[in-house]
């Protein structure tokens, strides 16, 4: 299993292969995007393209991961020249835990009947989200998070804007894709991620889901090629100062989800606009549980830690709350 990272020092970018406890630098390439593009052109795997470029140069991974090096980790993928050509999206209601949290959230807010629309959609996934080979299953929930400018790396803060009501972690694995020159989506690999959403705002009404997702999110630190995604255990924790506020064992993967990976990918890439040559896609595959669902409210300075077995080192991000006085955005006629 090959694991890649992107790192930066000043204006210099490099790609490296993880060889614990070191990072082995690749030559002649400054981004995973360009490495993947060259692999498509040469008709070789991404792993083979990386191995062709390994050098003798090693860096200490411990100091970089700890934020004590002049080298800094970047998100596990980006579009280095045109961030707007990186689409960040996700599929929700794929895990029973998140569906139960959403059911409780919306039922308590609306006072409606015993089954909310969210739970109905989850049930449709259970009934039709794992079609037979060659067939198309039921469509999952889909949401948009933003362009590539919202992606944050390991060690970078995730923002709760002044207009937001909350910010909460969503520990997930994301699929990473590049659309080839012929319009064919290629899965480069997978990475751990923190999808980060405004659950308190969403709780008022499930129609707020769309805008509750328009927040920064984190990806990485490692892009894992040929990742095992059948049943992946992990752990998510929240610390406040020296106090461990909340810890949860989690599990994701196809065996833990109501939709198969192939069905999720079909329903994302069936849209012609999602198959534009040269575009990058980051698609979050759903959370097992949320600290918000257990009554945890994150505060400024809290540290979110997410780790999945087989996905390299843990992803750490701090909550950064902007304040409580949103500024009015005024539009100027032209």
ZIJO-V244898 format. One record per run of one state. SS is the DSSP state (helix for helix, strand for strand, loop for the rest). FROM is the first residue (numbers start at 0). TO is the last residue. Records with the same first field share a line. If there is no record, write none. Layout:
SS: FROM-TO, FROM-TO
//
This chain:
loop: 0-1, 9-10, 19-20, 26-30, 42-44, 51-52, 65-70, 73-81, 90-94, 110-115, 128-141, 152-156, 160-166, 168-169, 179-183, 194-195, 197-197, 204-204, 212-215, 219-221, 224-230, 240-241, 252-252, 256-259, 269-270, 275-278, 284-290, 294-301, 308-313, 321-333
strand: 2-8, 11-18, 21-25, 53-59, 71-72, 85-89, 142-146, 150-151, 157-159, 167-167, 170-178, 184-193, 196-196, 216-218, 222-223, 231-239, 242-251, 279-283, 302-307, 314-320
helix: 31-41, 45-50, 60-64, 82-84, 95-109, 116-127, 147-149, 198-203, 205-211, 253-255, 260-268, 271-274, 291-293
//
